[in-house]
Amino acid sequence: MKFGIVIFPGSNCDRDMIYTLETIMKQEVVQLWHKDHDLRDCDFIVLPGGFSFGDYLRSGAIARFSPIMQSVIDFANKGGCVLGICNGFQIACEAGLLPGALLANKNQKFICDNVHIKSETKNSLMTSLIDKHKALKIPIAHGEGSYYADEKTLKHLNKNDQILFRYCDEFGDITEESNPNGAIENIAGICNESRNVFGMMPHPERASDIELGNTDGKIIFESLIHAMVNSTI
C-alpha cells in the first residue's frame, strides 16, 4: 500500500506517522505538501496531528482551505480512504469530510497524557481486528479535542455504527471520569457514513513502537492495512 502524509505549516506529528507506517508497518510512504494538488496515486491519505497554521482562527479552519484539500475531498468522495488524527481530525471536520466539530477541552487547558479508549465496532478498516472488550492505552495531546455533534447527528452516528472509539478507563468501562476533554458520549473517534473517512483525537502512531514501551496503537494500523489488502470491509 502507498500512504500519503499531508504536511501543513505547523504539522508536528507527520514524522511520527511516517516513521510508524514506513519503519514499523513496512509500507510505502510519500510526503504531500499542502500547496500541491497531486496525491501521487496514493491508496490512503493521512492528515497528521500538529498545529496547522498555528491553530489561528480555529483549529483546522485555515488548513481546510489549503490547495491539496480539494484533492483530498475529491479523493474521499470517490471512495478513497482518509484518516485524520488530532489536528487532522479537526481539519476533516472543518472540510465537511466528517460530521461534528472539536471544541475546547472542558478544563480549557492543553492536555498531554495517556488515556484509554475502546473500540465500539468491528465494521471499519480501523477496528476490524480490535477486541471490543480491550482498553487500549493511547496518548492524547490537544487543546480542542472535545467532540461535539448536535442531537440529530449524534443519533445518526449511533444508528449507523459510525462511532469507532470511546474514552474509557483501564478496565474498558466508559465513565465520566475517563473522559479527558468533555467529548459528548465519550467519543474519541468516528467515521463517515460511507466508512472511508476516519477521525480520532488520540495518537496511535505514538503507541506503536516497542522502544516507547507501548504498542497498543499498532493494532489500529494492522487492522486498516489488513482490511484494505484483503478487502474485508
C-alpha positions, 0 to 999 in steps of 0.5 A, a space after each residue: 500500500 502507498 500512504 500519503 502524509 499531508 504536511 501543513 505549516 505547523 504539522 508536528 506529528 507527520 514524522 511520527 506517522 511516517 516513521 510508524 507506517 514506513 519503519 514499523 508497518 513496512 509500507 510505502 510512504 510519500 510526503 504531500 505538501 499542502 500547496 500541491 494538488 497531486 496525491 501521487 496515486 496514493 491508496 490512503 491519505 493521512 492528515 497528521 496531528 500538529 498545529 496547522 497554521 498555528 491553530 489561528 482562527 480555529 483549529 483546522 479552519 485555515 488548513 481546510 482551505 489549503 490547495 491539496 484539500 480539494 484533492 483530498 475531498 475529491 479523493 474521499 468522495 470517490 471512495 478513497 480512504 482518509 484518516 485524520 488524527 488530532 489536528 487532522 481530525 479537526 481539519 476533516 471536520 472543518 472540510 465537511 469530510 466528517 460530521 461534528 466539530 472539536 471544541 475546547 477541552 472542558 478544563 480549557 487547558 492543553 492536555 498531554 497524557 495517556 488515556 484509554 479508549 475502546 473500540 465500539 465496532 468491528 465494521 471499519 478498516 480501523 477496528 476490524 481486528 480490535 477486541 471490543 472488550 480491550 482498553 487500549 492505552 493511547 496518548 492524547 495531546 490537544 487543546 480542542 479535542 472535545 467532540 461535539 455533534 448536535 442531537 440529530 447527528 449524534 443519533 445518526 452516528 449511533 444508528 449507523 455504527 459510525 462511532 469507532 472509539 470511546 474514552 474509557 478507563 483501564 478496565 474498558 468501562 466508559 465513565 465520566 471520569 475517563 473522559 479527558 476533554 468533555 467529548 459528548 458520549 465519550 467519543 474519541 473517534 468516528 467515521 463517515 457514513 460511507 466508512 472511508 473517512 476516519 477521525 480520532 483525537 488520540 495518537 496511535 502512531 505514538 503507541 506503536 513502537 516497542 522502544 516507547 514501551 507501548 504498542 497498543 496503537 499498532 493494532 489500529 494500523 494492522 487492522 486498516 492495512 489488513 482490511 484494505 489488502 484483503 478487502 474485508 470491509 
